[in-house]
Amino acid sequence: MPDNADNNLTLQYAVRLGDDALILGHRISEWCRNGPFLEEDIALSNSALDYIGRARMFYGYAAELSGGKKTEDDFAYLRDCREYQNLLISELPKGDFAWTMARQLIMDVYYLNFLSALSESVDPNLAAIAAKAVKETKYHLRRSTDWVLRLGDGTEESHARLQKAFDEIWGYIPEIFELDELEQQLVDKGVAVNTPELQARWQEEIRGILTEATIEMPEVSWTVRGGRSGYHTEHLGHLLSELQYMQRTYPGLQW
Amino acid sequence: MSTEKLELFEVFIRSKRGLDHRHIGSLHAEDHEQALEYARDCYTRRSEGVSLWVVKSGDIVASQEDDSESFYDPSDDKPYRHATYYKLPDEVNNM
């Protein structure tokens, strides 16, 4: 049996994985009714729901680990920016359609590798959530790969927009593959995923797709990090003000 | 972007093994591959099926209203083409 200290570490880890999913899911949900055409609008909204469902599973597990002191809604609605620990790449504004698809490709390739690894965690709950989420991620990746190939190898304008998107996002990628002290401790116990180990494979898979899409791999000359310690971009506050509006305005509101 | 430049596809779904594919609706997509993905998103989110077909609507050859006289009317006065036309002997319980 894990002791309380271990429980607390796992709780924090589950919350940050929930944060990643909730914030990225919210960004994708911003396409709902703004999609380029109806079918794509529905497809994007479906993906957003997958992420929000994933956030609920991670928060639900964290709530369980809190021994009933917290609920999943507490994590989602009653924490401010500094308490959120999502990766910065998740909170960046959705941009144009090419921008959204560039981020999705980066995240989908990452998530497929990450969740496959997490499904072998010694923590059975995290492993089960990952095993469930990996299936939808395969489909997400199929879609984002498809769009990156279409846009990259499409018209001059779609190519230029997609290249610009990757150039703008690239500096947010290193943070994905870094471990802080919390994660390092959990990696040592076999609970968390050793993300630095995933980077080489991620790089190769992305390179393969970008090459086919005639997109150049950007050279990283700058990087931004801080999400895992609660230091966010100016965008997260605006996102949360919308996401949390109902609970902040009508505390304790139930459906 | 609008759907003007996209092709129209008809979607067929097999709800479970052993049953036939049934027409369920249509959608716009760039090509077959994308049509299959959108069919998944638009029509299978609630476990509706185990198999999908997508066909370009333009590839379907349909009978026309004008054809009905020559296509269907001739069978109207031929009830013996229906099994119910025949009286079964009592010895045949179930057929």
Interface residues (C-beta under 8 A of the other chain):
Chain A: P36 F37 L38 E39 E40 I42 A43 N46 Y139 R142 R143 D146 R150
Chain B: M1 S2 T3 L6 L27 H28 A29 E30 E33 Q34 E37 Y38 R40 D41 C42 R45
